[in-house]
Amino acid sequence: MSSGYARVALFPGAFDPVTHGHLDIIGRAAGLYERLIVAVGINPLKEHVFTPEERREILTTHTKQWTNVEVPTYSDLTVDFARRVGAQVIIRGIRDSADLHAELEIANTNLIISGIETVFLMTSHQYVLTSSTLIKQIVEMGGSDIDQLSKLVPVDVAKRLIERLRPSS
C-alpha cells in the first residue's frame, strides 16, 4: 500500500442476492472511507440467480443513501480491479470463524501479490447467520413468505427471488 491513510475501499462480492448483512457492512464501511466501491464480481464459472447488471441495479437502489458509494461490475482479479480504481484496502465481512479461516488465505495472498491490505468487518449480530446461498435454498425449496424472507433480504429482493426461483406447481 502506498503511504498515507486509506481513503478508497473496495467491497467486492457476488451479492447474489444482496442481504441485510451486506447492506450493514456497506453502511459501516461507507462511514469509514471517503469513497467505497461496492463491486459486483462476474465469475463465468459460477451460476447466479441474477445477472451482473441486475445485481448492480439492486445494489445501486439499496445504497443510494450513502453518497460516497459506487457500484460497478468487474470480471478480472479483485486486486487488479482494486488497483485500477485506486482502492487502498479491500473490505470483507466476517460472520464466523469459518469465514475468517477462508478469508485469511485470500487476504494474505492478495497482500503478497498486490500489497493491498484487507480490512475485516465483523457482521452485526443479527446478520451472523445470513447467507445468500441459504436464502436461495429456502426459496428454491418453496419458502415464499415475504414477511419471513424480508428479515434476511430487502422486500424487493425477496419478491425477485420468489419470481426467479419458486418451484413450478
CNS distance restraints for C-alpha pairs under 8 A (distance, minus, plus):
assign (resid   1 and name CA) (resid  88 and name CA) 6.16 0.50 0.50
assign (resid   1 and name CA) (resid 115 and name CA) 5.25 0.50 0.50
assign (resid   1 and name CA) (resid 116 and name CA) 5.44 0.50 0.50
assign (resid   1 and name CA) (resid 117 and name CA) 7.05 0.50 0.50
assign (resid   2 and name CA) (resid  88 and name CA) 7.63 0.50 0.50
assign (resid   6 and name CA) (resid  33 and name CA) 7.29 0.50 0.50
assign (resid   6 and name CA) (resid  87 and name CA) 7.82 0.50 0.50
assign (resid   6 and name CA) (resid  88 and name CA) 5.41 0.50 0.50
assign (resid   6 and name CA) (resid  89 and name CA) 6.72 0.50 0.50
assign (resid   7 and name CA) (resid  33 and name CA) 5.18 0.50 0.50
assign (resid   7 and name CA) (resid  34 and name CA) 5.17 0.50 0.50
assign (resid   7 and name CA) (resid  35 and name CA) 6.38 0.50 0.50
assign (resid   7 and name CA) (resid  87 and name CA) 7.71 0.50 0.50
assign (resid   7 and name CA) (resid  88 and name CA) 7.12 0.50 0.50
assign (resid   8 and name CA) (resid  33 and name CA) 6.01 0.50 0.50
assign (resid   8 and name CA) (resid  34 and name CA) 6.15 0.50 0.50
assign (resid   8 and name CA) (resid  35 and name CA) 4.83 0.50 0.50
assign (resid   8 and name CA) (resid  36 and name CA) 5.92 0.50 0.50
assign (resid   8 and name CA) (resid  37 and name CA) 7.61 0.50 0.50
assign (resid   8 and name CA) (resid  86 and name CA) 6.72 0.50 0.50
assign (resid   8 and name CA) (resid  87 and name CA) 4.69 0.50 0.50
assign (resid   8 and name CA) (resid  88 and name CA) 5.82 0.50 0.50
assign (resid   8 and name CA) (resid  89 and name CA) 6.98 0.50 0.50
assign (resid   9 and name CA) (resid  33 and name CA) 6.51 0.50 0.50
assign (resid   9 and name CA) (resid  35 and name CA) 6.41 0.50 0.50
assign (resid   9 and name CA) (resid  36 and name CA) 4.97 0.50 0.50
assign (resid   9 and name CA) (resid  37 and name CA) 6.21 0.50 0.50
assign (resid   9 and name CA) (resid  87 and name CA) 5.00 0.50 0.50
assign (resid   9 and name CA) (resid  88 and name CA) 6.05 0.50 0.50
assign (resid   9 and name CA) (resid  89 and name CA) 4.96 0.50 0.50
assign (resid   9 and name CA) (resid  90 and name CA) 5.74 0.50 0.50
assign (resid   9 and name CA) (resid  91 and name CA) 6.62 0.50 0.50
assign (resid  10 and name CA) (resid  36 and name CA) 5.86 0.50 0.50
assign (resid  10 and name CA) (resid  37 and name CA) 4.75 0.50 0.50
assign (resid  10 and name CA) (resid  38 and name CA) 6.01 0.50 0.50
assign (resid  10 and name CA) (resid  39 and name CA) 6.97 0.50 0.50
assign (resid  10 and name CA) (resid  82 and name CA) 6.54 0.50 0.50
assign (resid  10 and name CA) (resid  87 and name CA) 5.87 0.50 0.50
assign (resid  10 and name CA) (resid  88 and name CA) 7.96 0.50 0.50
assign (resid  10 and name CA) (resid  89 and name CA) 6.30 0.50 0.50
assign (resid  10 and name CA) (resid  90 and name CA) 4.78 0.50 0.50
assign (resid  10 and name CA) (resid  91 and name CA) 5.86 0.50 0.50
assign (resid  11 and name CA) (resid  26 and name CA) 7.65 0.50 0.50
assign (resid  11 and name CA) (resid  36 and name CA) 7.18 0.50 0.50
assign (resid  11 and name CA) (resid  37 and name CA) 6.06 0.50 0.50
assign (resid  11 and name CA) (resid  38 and name CA) 4.73 0.50 0.50
assign (resid  11 and name CA) (resid  39 and name CA) 6.12 0.50 0.50
assign (resid  11 and name CA) (resid  90 and name CA) 5.88 0.50 0.50
assign (resid  11 and name CA) (resid  91 and name CA) 4.76 0.50 0.50
assign (resid  11 and name CA) (resid  92 and name CA) 6.49 0.50 0.50
assign (resid  12 and name CA) (resid  37 and name CA) 7.90 0.50 0.50
assign (resid  12 and name CA) (resid  38 and name CA) 5.77 0.50 0.50
assign (resid  12 and name CA) (resid  39 and name CA) 4.63 0.50 0.50
assign (resid  12 and name CA) (resid  40 and name CA) 6.13 0.50 0.50
assign (resid  12 and name CA) (resid  41 and name CA) 6.47 0.50 0.50
assign (resid  12 and name CA) (resid  78 and name CA) 7.32 0.50 0.50
assign (resid  12 and name CA) (resid  90 and name CA) 7.54 0.50 0.50
assign (resid  12 and name CA) (resid  91 and name CA) 7.40 0.50 0.50
assign (resid  12 and name CA) (resid  92 and name CA) 7.75 0.50 0.50
assign (resid  13 and name CA) (resid  38 and name CA) 7.80 0.50 0.50
assign (resid  13 and name CA) (resid  39 and name CA) 6.42 0.50 0.50
assign (resid  13 and name CA) (resid  40 and name CA) 5.53 0.50 0.50
assign (resid  13 and name CA) (resid  41 and name CA) 5.52 0.50 0.50
assign (resid  14 and name CA) (resid  40 and name CA) 5.49 0.50 0.50
assign (resid  14 and name CA) (resid  41 and name CA) 5.19 0.50 0.50
assign (resid  14 and name CA) (resid  42 and name CA) 7.18 0.50 0.50
assign (resid  15 and name CA) (resid  19 and name CA) 7.54 0.50 0.50
assign (resid  15 and name CA) (resid  22 and name CA) 7.71 0.50 0.50
assign (resid  15 and name CA) (resid  40 and name CA) 6.67 0.50 0.50
assign (resid  15 and name CA) (resid  55 and name CA) 6.59 0.50 0.50
assign (resid  15 and name CA) (resid 132 and name CA) 7.56 0.50 0.50
assign (resid  16 and name CA) (resid  48 and name CA) 6.53 0.50 0.50
assign (resid  16 and name CA) (resid  49 and name CA) 6.53 0.50 0.50
assign (resid  16 and name CA) (resid  50 and name CA) 6.44 0.50 0.50
assign (resid  16 and name CA) (resid  55 and name CA) 6.74 0.50 0.50
assign (resid  16 and name CA) (resid 132 and name CA) 6.34 0.50 0.50
assign (resid  17 and name CA) (resid  49 and name CA) 7.70 0.50 0.50
assign (resid  17 and name CA) (resid  50 and name CA) 7.49 0.50 0.50
assign (resid  17 and name CA) (resid  55 and name CA) 7.20 0.50 0.50
assign (resid  17 and name CA) (resid 132 and name CA) 5.81 0.50 0.50
assign (resid  17 and name CA) (resid 153 and name CA) 7.83 0.50 0.50
assign (resid  17 and name CA) (resid 157 and name CA) 7.18 0.50 0.50
assign (resid  18 and name CA) (resid  22 and name CA) 6.12 0.50 0.50
assign (resid  18 and name CA) (resid  23 and name CA) 7.40 0.50 0.50
assign (resid  18 and name CA) (resid  55 and name CA) 7.65 0.50 0.50
assign (resid  18 and name CA) (resid  58 and name CA) 7.76 0.50 0.50
assign (resid  18 and name CA) (resid  59 and name CA) 6.97 0.50 0.50
assign (resid  18 and name CA) (resid 132 and name CA) 7.24 0.50 0.50
assign (resid  18 and name CA) (resid 153 and name CA) 6.74 0.50 0.50
assign (resid  18 and name CA) (resid 157 and name CA) 7.65 0.50 0.50
assign (resid  19 and name CA) (resid  23 and name CA) 6.44 0.50 0.50
assign (resid  19 and name CA) (resid 130 and name CA) 7.42 0.50 0.50
assign (resid  19 and name CA) (resid 131 and name CA) 7.75 0.50 0.50
assign (resid  19 and name CA) (resid 132 and name CA) 6.81 0.50 0.50
assign (resid  19 and name CA) (resid 152 and name CA) 5.95 0.50 0.50
assign (resid  19 and name CA) (resid 153 and name CA) 4.46 0.50 0.50
assign (resid  19 and name CA) (resid 154 and name CA) 6.98 0.50 0.50
assign (resid  20 and name CA) (resid  24 and name CA) 6.06 0.50 0.50
assign (resid  20 and name CA) (resid 127 and name CA) 7.09 0.50 0.50
assign (resid  20 and name CA) (resid 151 and name CA) 7.82 0.50 0.50
assign (resid  20 and name CA) (resid 152 and name CA) 5.80 0.50 0.50
assign (resid  20 and name CA) (resid 153 and name CA) 5.26 0.50 0.50
assign (resid  20 and name CA) (resid 154 and name CA) 6.80 0.50 0.50
assign (resid  21 and name CA) (resid  25 and name CA) 6.41 0.50 0.50
assign (resid  21 and name CA) (resid 123 and name CA) 6.63 0.50 0.50
assign (resid  21 and name CA) (resid 124 and name CA) 7.44 0.50 0.50
assign (resid  21 and name CA) (resid 127 and name CA) 5.11 0.50 0.50
assign (resid  21 and name CA) (resid 128 and name CA) 7.68 0.50 0.50
assign (resid  21 and name CA) (resid 130 and name CA) 6.63 0.50 0.50
assign (resid  21 and name CA) (resid 152 and name CA) 7.82 0.50 0.50
assign (resid  22 and name CA) (resid  26 and name CA) 6.16 0.50 0.50
assign (resid  22 and name CA) (resid  93 and name CA) 7.75 0.50 0.50
assign (resid  23 and name CA) (resid  27 and name CA) 6.06 0.50 0.50
assign (resid  23 and name CA) (resid  62 and name CA) 7.68 0.50 0.50
assign (resid  23 and name CA) (resid  63 and name CA) 7.63 0.50 0.50
assign (resid  24 and name CA) (resid  28 and name CA) 6.25 0.50 0.50
assign (resid  24 and name CA) (resid 123 and name CA) 7.49 0.50 0.50
assign (resid  24 and name CA) (resid 124 and name CA) 7.31 0.50 0.50
assign (resid  25 and name CA) (resid  29 and name CA) 5.95 0.50 0.50
assign (resid  25 and name CA) (resid  93 and name CA) 6.49 0.50 0.50
assign (resid  25 and name CA) (resid 121 and name CA) 6.98 0.50 0.50
assign (resid  25 and name CA) (resid 123 and name CA) 6.76 0.50 0.50
assign (resid  26 and name CA) (resid  30 and name CA) 5.90 0.50 0.50
assign (resid  26 and name CA) (resid  38 and name CA) 7.60 0.50 0.50
assign (resid  26 and name CA) (resid  63 and name CA) 7.92 0.50 0.50
assign (resid  27 and name CA) (resid  31 and name CA) 6.51 0.50 0.50
assign (resid  27 and name CA) (resid  66 and name CA) 7.27 0.50 0.50
assign (resid  28 and name CA) (resid  32 and name CA) 6.77 0.50 0.50
assign (resid  29 and name CA) (resid  33 and name CA) 6.44 0.50 0.50
assign (resid  29 and name CA) (resid  36 and name CA) 7.13 0.50 0.50
assign (resid  29 and name CA) (resid  91 and name CA) 7.71 0.50 0.50
assign (resid  30 and name CA) (resid  34 and name CA) 7.30 0.50 0.50
assign (resid  30 and name CA) (resid  35 and name CA) 7.04 0.50 0.50
assign (resid  30 and name CA) (resid  36 and name CA) 5.78 0.50 0.50
assign (resid  30 and name CA) (resid  66 and name CA) 6.80 0.50 0.50
assign (resid  30 and name CA) (resid  68 and name CA) 6.71 0.50 0.50
assign (resid  30 and name CA) (resid  69 and name CA) 6.75 0.50 0.50
assign (resid  34 and name CA) (resid  68 and name CA) 6.44 0.50 0.50
assign (resid  35 and name CA) (resid  68 and name CA) 4.95 0.50 0.50
assign (resid  35 and name CA) (resid  69 and name CA) 6.14 0.50 0.50
assign (resid  35 and name CA) (resid  70 and name CA) 7.84 0.50 0.50
assign (resid  36 and name CA) (resid  68 and name CA) 6.08 0.50 0.50
assign (resid  36 and name CA) (resid  69 and name CA) 4.81 0.50 0.50
assign (resid  36 and name CA) (resid  70 and name CA) 6.42 0.50 0.50
assign (resid  37 and name CA) (resid  69 and name CA) 5.75 0.50 0.50
assign (resid  37 and name CA) (resid  70 and name CA) 4.88 0.50 0.50
assign (resid  37 and name CA) (resid  71 and name CA) 5.97 0.50 0.50
assign (resid  37 and name CA) (resid  72 and name CA) 7.40 0.50 0.50
assign (resid  38 and name CA) (resid  69 and name CA) 6.88 0.50 0.50
assign (resid  38 and name CA) (resid  70 and name CA) 6.05 0.50 0.50
assign (resid  38 and name CA) (resid  71 and name CA) 4.96 0.50 0.50
assign (resid  38 and name CA) (resid  72 and name CA) 6.94 0.50 0.50
assign (resid  39 and name CA) (resid  70 and name CA) 7.94 0.50 0.50
assign (resid  39 and name CA) (resid  71 and name CA) 5.54 0.50 0.50
assign (resid  39 and name CA) (resid  72 and name CA) 5.18 0.50 0.50
assign (resid  39 and name CA) (resid  73 and name CA) 5.37 0.50 0.50
assign (resid  39 and name CA) (resid  74 and name CA) 6.71 0.50 0.50
assign (resid  40 and name CA) (resid  52 and name CA) 6.67 0.50 0.50
assign (resid  40 and name CA) (resid  55 and name CA) 7.01 0.50 0.50
assign (resid  40 and name CA) (resid  56 and name CA) 6.33 0.50 0.50
assign (resid  40 and name CA) (resid  71 and name CA) 7.16 0.50 0.50
assign (resid  40 and name CA) (resid  72 and name CA) 6.31 0.50 0.50
assign (resid  40 and name CA) (resid  73 and name CA) 4.51 0.50 0.50
assign (resid  40 and name CA) (resid  74 and name CA) 6.29 0.50 0.50
assign (resid  41 and name CA) (resid  52 and name CA) 7.56 0.50 0.50
assign (resid  41 and name CA) (resid  73 and name CA) 5.89 0.50 0.50
assign (resid  41 and name CA) (resid  74 and name CA) 5.24 0.50 0.50
assign (resid  41 and name CA) (resid  75 and name CA) 5.87 0.50 0.50
assign (resid  42 and name CA) (resid  52 and name CA) 6.45 0.50 0.50
assign (resid  42 and name CA) (resid  73 and name CA) 6.98 0.50 0.50
assign (resid  42 and name CA) (resid  74 and name CA) 5.89 0.50 0.50
assign (resid  42 and name CA) (resid  75 and name CA) 4.69 0.50 0.50
assign (resid  43 and name CA) (resid  75 and name CA) 6.43 0.50 0.50
assign (resid  49 and name CA) (resid 161 and name CA) 7.86 0.50 0.50
assign (resid  49 and name CA) (resid 164 and name CA) 7.25 0.50 0.50
assign (resid  49 and name CA) (resid 165 and name CA) 7.90 0.50 0.50
assign (resid  50 and name CA) (resid  54 and name CA) 5.76 0.50 0.50
assign (resid  50 and name CA) (resid  55 and name CA) 6.07 0.50 0.50
assign (resid  51 and name CA) (resid  55 and name CA) 6.24 0.50 0.50
assign (resid  52 and name CA) (resid  56 and name CA) 6.11 0.50 0.50
assign (resid  52 and name CA) (resid  73 and name CA) 6.82 0.50 0.50
assign (resid  53 and name CA) (resid  57 and name CA) 6.05 0.50 0.50
assign (resid  53 and name CA) (resid  73 and name CA) 7.70 0.50 0.50
assign (resid  54 and name CA) (resid  58 and name CA) 6.09 0.50 0.50
assign (resid  55 and name CA) (resid  59 and name CA) 6.10 0.50 0.50
assign (resid  56 and name CA) (resid  60 and name CA) 6.00 0.50 0.50
assign (resid  56 and name CA) (resid  71 and name CA) 6.13 0.50 0.50
assign (resid  56 and name CA) (resid  72 and name CA) 6.66 0.50 0.50
assign (resid  56 and name CA) (resid  73 and name CA) 6.84 0.50 0.50
assign (resid  57 and name CA) (resid  61 and name CA) 6.23 0.50 0.50
assign (resid  58 and name CA) (resid  62 and name CA) 6.39 0.50 0.50
assign (resid  58 and name CA) (resid 157 and name CA) 7.70 0.50 0.50
assign (resid  59 and name CA) (resid  63 and name CA) 6.02 0.50 0.50
assign (resid  59 and name CA) (resid  71 and name CA) 6.95 0.50 0.50
assign (resid  60 and name CA) (resid  64 and name CA) 6.18 0.50 0.50
assign (resid  60 and name CA) (resid  70 and name CA) 7.61 0.50 0.50
assign (resid  60 and name CA) (resid  71 and name CA) 6.08 0.50 0.50
assign (resid  63 and name CA) (resid  69 and name CA) 6.86 0.50 0.50
assign (resid  64 and name CA) (resid  69 and name CA) 7.73 0.50 0.50
assign (resid  74 and name CA) (resid  81 and name CA) 7.05 0.50 0.50
assign (resid  76 and name CA) (resid  80 and name CA) 6.74 0.50 0.50
assign (resid  76 and name CA) (resid  81 and name CA) 6.55 0.50 0.50
assign (resid  77 and name CA) (resid  81 and name CA) 6.30 0.50 0.50
assign (resid  78 and name CA) (resid  82 and name CA) 6.01 0.50 0.50
assign (resid  79 and name CA) (resid  83 and name CA) 6.17 0.50 0.50
assign (resid  79 and name CA) (resid 110 and name CA) 6.53 0.50 0.50
assign (resid  79 and name CA) (resid 114 and name CA) 6.44 0.50 0.50
assign (resid  79 and name CA) (resid 116 and name CA) 7.31 0.50 0.50
assign (resid  80 and name CA) (resid  84 and name CA) 6.22 0.50 0.50
assign (resid  81 and name CA) (resid  85 and name CA) 6.30 0.50 0.50
assign (resid  82 and name CA) (resid  86 and name CA) 6.05 0.50 0.50
assign (resid  82 and name CA) (resid  87 and name CA) 4.98 0.50 0.50
assign (resid  82 and name CA) (resid  88 and name CA) 7.46 0.50 0.50
assign (resid  82 and name CA) (resid  89 and name CA) 7.96 0.50 0.50
assign (resid  82 and name CA) (resid  90 and name CA) 7.62 0.50 0.50
assign (resid  83 and name CA) (resid  87 and name CA) 6.03 0.50 0.50
assign (resid  83 and name CA) (resid  88 and name CA) 7.78 0.50 0.50
assign (resid  88 and name CA) (resid 116 and name CA) 5.96 0.50 0.50
assign (resid  88 and name CA) (resid 117 and name CA) 6.99 0.50 0.50
assign (resid  89 and name CA) (resid 116 and name CA) 5.70 0.50 0.50
assign (resid  89 and name CA) (resid 117 and name CA) 4.97 0.50 0.50
assign (resid  89 and name CA) (resid 118 and name CA) 5.46 0.50 0.50
assign (resid  89 and name CA) (resid 119 and name CA) 6.61 0.50 0.50
assign (resid  90 and name CA) (resid 116 and name CA) 7.18 0.50 0.50
assign (resid  90 and name CA) (resid 117 and name CA) 6.33 0.50 0.50
assign (resid  90 and name CA) (resid 118 and name CA) 4.61 0.50 0.50
assign (resid  90 and name CA) (resid 119 and name CA) 6.07 0.50 0.50
assign (resid  91 and name CA) (resid 118 and name CA) 5.82 0.50 0.50
assign (resid  91 and name CA) (resid 119 and name CA) 4.98 0.50 0.50
assign (resid  91 and name CA) (resid 120 and name CA) 5.98 0.50 0.50
assign (resid  91 and name CA) (resid 121 and name CA) 7.19 0.50 0.50
assign (resid  92 and name CA) (resid 103 and name CA) 7.77 0.50 0.50
assign (resid  92 and name CA) (resid 118 and name CA) 7.05 0.50 0.50
assign (resid  92 and name CA) (resid 119 and name CA) 6.31 0.50 0.50
assign (resid  92 and name CA) (resid 120 and name CA) 4.97 0.50 0.50
assign (resid  92 and name CA) (resid 121 and name CA) 6.23 0.50 0.50
assign (resid  93 and name CA) (resid 120 and name CA) 5.78 0.50 0.50
assign (resid  93 and name CA) (resid 121 and name CA) 4.94 0.50 0.50
assign (resid  93 and name CA) (resid 122 and name CA) 5.76 0.50 0.50
assign (resid  93 and name CA) (resid 123 and name CA) 5.94 0.50 0.50
assign (resid  94 and name CA) (resid  99 and name CA) 5.63 0.50 0.50
assign (resid  94 and name CA) (resid 100 and name CA) 6.02 0.50 0.50
assign (resid  94 and name CA) (resid 120 and name CA) 6.40 0.50 0.50
assign (resid  94 and name CA) (resid 121 and name CA) 6.04 0.50 0.50
assign (resid  94 and name CA) (resid 122 and name CA) 4.83 0.50 0.50
assign (resid  94 and name CA) (resid 123 and name CA) 5.69 0.50 0.50
assign (resid  95 and name CA) (resid  99 and name CA) 6.15 0.50 0.50
assign (resid  95 and name CA) (resid 100 and name CA) 7.78 0.50 0.50
assign (resid  95 and name CA) (resid 122 and name CA) 6.21 0.50 0.50
assign (resid  95 and name CA) (resid 123 and name CA) 5.27 0.50 0.50
assign (resid  95 and name CA) (resid 127 and name CA) 7.75 0.50 0.50
assign (resid  95 and name CA) (resid 128 and name CA) 4.90 0.50 0.50
assign (resid  95 and name CA) (resid 129 and name CA) 7.18 0.50 0.50
assign (resid  96 and name CA) (resid 100 and name CA) 6.40 0.50 0.50
assign (resid  96 and name CA) (resid 128 and name CA) 7.17 0.50 0.50
assign (resid  97 and name CA) (resid 101 and name CA) 6.05 0.50 0.50
assign (resid  98 and name CA) (resid 102 and name CA) 6.35 0.50 0.50
assign (resid  99 and name CA) (resid 103 and name CA) 5.93 0.50 0.50
assign (resid 100 and name CA) (resid 104 and name CA) 5.89 0.50 0.50
assign (resid 101 and name CA) (resid 105 and name CA) 7.05 0.50 0.50
assign (resid 102 and name CA) (resid 106 and name CA) 6.97 0.50 0.50
assign (resid 103 and name CA) (resid 107 and name CA) 5.95 0.50 0.50
assign (resid 104 and name CA) (resid 108 and name CA) 6.00 0.50 0.50
assign (resid 105 and name CA) (resid 109 and name CA) 6.15 0.50 0.50
assign (resid 106 and name CA) (resid 110 and name CA) 6.04 0.50 0.50
assign (resid 107 and name CA) (resid 111 and name CA) 6.14 0.50 0.50
assign (resid 107 and name CA) (resid 117 and name CA) 7.22 0.50 0.50
assign (resid 107 and name CA) (resid 118 and name CA) 5.69 0.50 0.50
assign (resid 108 and name CA) (resid 112 and name CA) 6.20 0.50 0.50
assign (resid 109 and name CA) (resid 113 and name CA) 6.19 0.50 0.50
assign (resid 110 and name CA) (resid 114 and name CA) 5.72 0.50 0.50
assign (resid 110 and name CA) (resid 115 and name CA) 6.98 0.50 0.50
assign (resid 110 and name CA) (resid 116 and name CA) 6.43 0.50 0.50
assign (resid 110 and name CA) (resid 117 and name CA) 7.54 0.50 0.50
assign (resid 111 and name CA) (resid 115 and name CA) 4.42 0.50 0.50
assign (resid 111 and name CA) (resid 116 and name CA) 5.03 0.50 0.50
assign (resid 111 and name CA) (resid 117 and name CA) 5.71 0.50 0.50
assign (resid 111 and name CA) (resid 118 and name CA) 7.69 0.50 0.50
assign (resid 123 and name CA) (resid 127 and name CA) 6.23 0.50 0.50
assign (resid 123 and name CA) (resid 128 and name CA) 5.89 0.50 0.50
assign (resid 124 and name CA) (resid 128 and name CA) 6.55 0.50 0.50
assign (resid 127 and name CA) (resid 152 and name CA) 7.85 0.50 0.50
assign (resid 130 and name CA) (resid 134 and name CA) 7.53 0.50 0.50
assign (resid 130 and name CA) (resid 135 and name CA) 7.65 0.50 0.50
assign (resid 130 and name CA) (resid 152 and name CA) 6.49 0.50 0.50
assign (resid 131 and name CA) (resid 135 and name CA) 6.19 0.50 0.50
assign (resid 132 and name CA) (resid 136 and name CA) 6.24 0.50 0.50
assign (resid 133 and name CA) (resid 137 and name CA) 6.30 0.50 0.50
assign (resid 134 and name CA) (resid 138 and name CA) 6.21 0.50 0.50
assign (resid 135 and name CA) (resid 139 and name CA) 6.50 0.50 0.50
assign (resid 135 and name CA) (resid 149 and name CA) 7.85 0.50 0.50
assign (resid 135 and name CA) (resid 152 and name CA) 7.59 0.50 0.50
assign (resid 136 and name CA) (resid 140 and name CA) 6.07 0.50 0.50
assign (resid 136 and name CA) (resid 161 and name CA) 7.39 0.50 0.50
assign (resid 136 and name CA) (resid 165 and name CA) 7.62 0.50 0.50
assign (resid 137 and name CA) (resid 141 and name CA) 6.05 0.50 0.50
assign (resid 138 and name CA) (resid 142 and name CA) 6.60 0.50 0.50
assign (resid 138 and name CA) (resid 143 and name CA) 5.21 0.50 0.50
assign (resid 139 and name CA) (resid 143 and name CA) 4.49 0.50 0.50
assign (resid 139 and name CA) (resid 144 and name CA) 6.01 0.50 0.50
assign (resid 139 and name CA) (resid 161 and name CA) 7.02 0.50 0.50
assign (resid 139 and name CA) (resid 162 and name CA) 6.22 0.50 0.50
assign (resid 139 and name CA) (resid 165 and name CA) 6.22 0.50 0.50
assign (resid 139 and name CA) (resid 166 and name CA) 6.14 0.50 0.50
assign (resid 140 and name CA) (resid 165 and name CA) 5.32 0.50 0.50
assign (resid 140 and name CA) (resid 166 and name CA) 5.66 0.50 0.50
assign (resid 140 and name CA) (resid 167 and name CA) 6.20 0.50 0.50
assign (resid 141 and name CA) (resid 166 and name CA) 7.72 0.50 0.50
assign (resid 141 and name CA) (resid 167 and name CA) 7.20 0.50 0.50
assign (resid 142 and name CA) (resid 166 and name CA) 6.12 0.50 0.50
assign (resid 142 and name CA) (resid 167 and name CA) 6.33 0.50 0.50
assign (resid 144 and name CA) (resid 149 and name CA) 7.30 0.50 0.50
assign (resid 144 and name CA) (resid 162 and name CA) 6.16 0.50 0.50
assign (resid 144 and name CA) (resid 166 and name CA) 7.52 0.50 0.50
assign (resid 145 and name CA) (resid 149 and name CA) 6.15 0.50 0.50
assign (resid 146 and name CA) (resid 150 and name CA) 5.75 0.50 0.50
assign (resid 146 and name CA) (resid 155 and name CA) 6.84 0.50 0.50
assign (resid 146 and name CA) (resid 158 and name CA) 6.37 0.50 0.50
assign (resid 146 and name CA) (resid 159 and name CA) 7.05 0.50 0.50
assign (resid 147 and name CA) (resid 151 and name CA) 6.94 0.50 0.50
assign (resid 148 and name CA) (resid 152 and name CA) 7.62 0.50 0.50
assign (resid 149 and name CA) (resid 153 and name CA) 6.25 0.50 0.50
assign (resid 149 and name CA) (resid 155 and name CA) 7.56 0.50 0.50
assign (resid 149 and name CA) (resid 158 and name CA) 5.95 0.50 0.50
assign (resid 150 and name CA) (resid 154 and name CA) 5.35 0.50 0.50
assign (resid 150 and name CA) (resid 155 and name CA) 5.02 0.50 0.50
assign (resid 150 and name CA) (resid 158 and name CA) 6.25 0.50 0.50
assign (resid 153 and name CA) (resid 157 and name CA) 6.17 0.50 0.50
assign (resid 153 and name CA) (resid 158 and name CA) 6.13 0.50 0.50
assign (resid 154 and name CA) (resid 158 and name CA) 6.31 0.50 0.50
assign (resid 155 and name CA) (resid 159 and name CA) 6.28 0.50 0.50
assign (resid 156 and name CA) (resid 160 and name CA) 6.26 0.50 0.50
assign (resid 157 and name CA) (resid 161 and name CA) 6.08 0.50 0.50
assign (resid 158 and name CA) (resid 162 and name CA) 6.24 0.50 0.50
assign (resid 159 and name CA) (resid 163 and name CA) 6.24 0.50 0.50
assign (resid 160 and name CA) (resid 164 and name CA) 6.11 0.50 0.50
assign (resid 161 and name CA) (resid 165 and name CA) 5.71 0.50 0.50
assign (resid 161 and name CA) (resid 166 and name CA) 7.58 0.50 0.50
assign (resid 162 and name CA) (resid 166 and name CA) 4.97 0.50 0.50
